[in-house]
Amino acid sequence: MPVHVRLATPVDAVALSDFGARTFLDWYLADNDPSDVHQHVRNTYSPERQAAELTEPGQWALLAEDDGIIAGYGLLRANRPCPGYEAAGLAEIRRFYVGRAWHGSGLARSLMQSVTGHGREAGAAGFWLTCWERNPRALAFYAKCGFQHVGYTTFTVGNDPQTDHVLVLTP
C-alpha cells in the first residue's frame, strides 16, 4: 500500500505523541545528555500537548501513513515571524520528522510537498524552519528542497541551549 498523507485530527494525539517521542529519541538521544532529551520529550510529546496543538487555530499537522502506521509528520504554523529574517506571510514548519525505516524512500520529499502545498493553500507566501547544526542529513535534505540558510537561532533541549540553522523557502 502506498504512503498516504492526511491532516491529523485530535483522535491522532496519542499515536502522534508516541511517534514524535520515539523519533526525537532515535535522532537526538545519542548526541545529547539523556536527561535533557528526556525532559524535552516529556514537555513536548505528551498526548495532551499533541491534542492541544492539533486544535490550535492556524496550525496543522500532516501525517504520512504507511499501511496505517505513522511514517512521518510535519507541523505547520501560519503567519509566524522568522527569527532574523524579514518577510511577510511566512509559515513555520515547526516539526518535520520521518521515521528511520522510511529514510531514503522518497517519503520525506513527498511529505514536504504536502506540507508546503497545504501552507500555500492556506495563504503562506513562503516557509521557514530551524534545523540543529549537528544534523547534516536533514540540512542536506532541506537544501535539496530549496531552503536557504539565513541565520542561526537557539533551540533549548531540556536545559541545553543548542544552535539551530534558520532556513527559508520563498518563491
Secondary structure, DSSP 8 states (H G I E B T S, - for coil): ---EEEE--GGGHHHHHHHHHHHHHHHHGGGS-HHHHHHHHHHH--HHHHHHHHHSTTEEEEEEEETTEEEEEEEEESS--BTTB--TTEEEEEEEEE-GGGTTTTHHHHHHHHHHHHHHHTT-SEEEEEEETT-HHHHHHHHHTT-EEEEEEEEEETTEEEEEEEEEE--
